[in-house]
Amino acid sequence: MTPSPLPIQSQIKSLCEKEGFSFVGFTKAEIPEKDLEYLDHWISEKKHGNMDWFAKDHALSIRNRFENLGFKPTSAICLGFVYRSSEGENLLAHMKRKVSRYALGTDYHIVLRKKGNQILKELKALYPQNHFRQSVDSLPIAEKILTRESRIVWQGKHTNLIHPKLGSYFFLSIILTDLELGETNLEETTTDHCGSCRRCLDVCPTNALEPYELDASKCISYLTIEDRTHTEVTDSFLKWDKKGWVYGCDLCQEVCPWNEGIAKRNQVETLEPSFLPREFWKDRSFQEKQKLSEEEFQTYFQDSPIERIGLSIWNRNQST
């Protein structure tokens, strides 16, 4: 008889919660066929815009079949870390040129990788015969799909994941392993609660959303972060109404009842101080700057998610 994985799950959950993670789910390291078909269609329709890396053979072999990882994973540990804060909510309410909440503090890749390294260290000590590998957007794996399949959250009509108590303002990280972990305990699972609500669909000014589908090439987050083809303002960039967003966009999440109501009512707050807004966001003189110098950009955005777009793209976004 195969031993129950629940004691191991409980052990892993304790390790992850000790590092501050807000939820922990478990699922098989495989992508459902319906999702593979959808991703193929999504790529063929060029809805990934100019993010060509998404469709490369190497990326597909990892995302679709979990190949070339150094071992064959059988399980995925799905982690979420809340970044919502009352301080961030109050700040965004008064910003004219807005950035996504997740970019107000330190780059989550740095923070979650450090926390993950500690978890990996302890897991390897406990299970020296097994392999473990963490991803924080660092592997071309379908982190959203795996986390949805863990049933600890559901995927909303805006395609973001929603937790029934925490809302959707959380980061994801996946730990792949060849340790057999089974599925999330049924008592902790959730189902889709979007119902007939379509607030997220109606608020999007670029019509990037259909129910449970995103055309990334129209998304304001893509336009201000991933589309770095032109460093100067072009007609194609100007045609989109970005509603004042200069890095990312939270519109579809702001109107979601699970953020606007539940998370606010539950007083959901991040446990990580470095995710709180940096002081300069409150500085009126910063808000009034039309352009930054290279020195200013580095001073403000070192170790921030915004650092990766570079000075020229930041200044381009600020000028529209």
Beta strands, then each sheet from edge to edge (+ up, - down):
strand 1: 23-28
strand 2: 75-82
strand 3: 98-99
strand 4: 132-135
strand 5: 154-155
strand 6: 161-162
strand 7: 170-177
strand 8: 209-210
strand 9: 213-214
strand 10: 245-247
sheet 1: 1+ 2- 7+ 4-
sheet 2: 3+ 10+
sheet 3: 5+ 6-
sheet 4: 8+ 9-
end
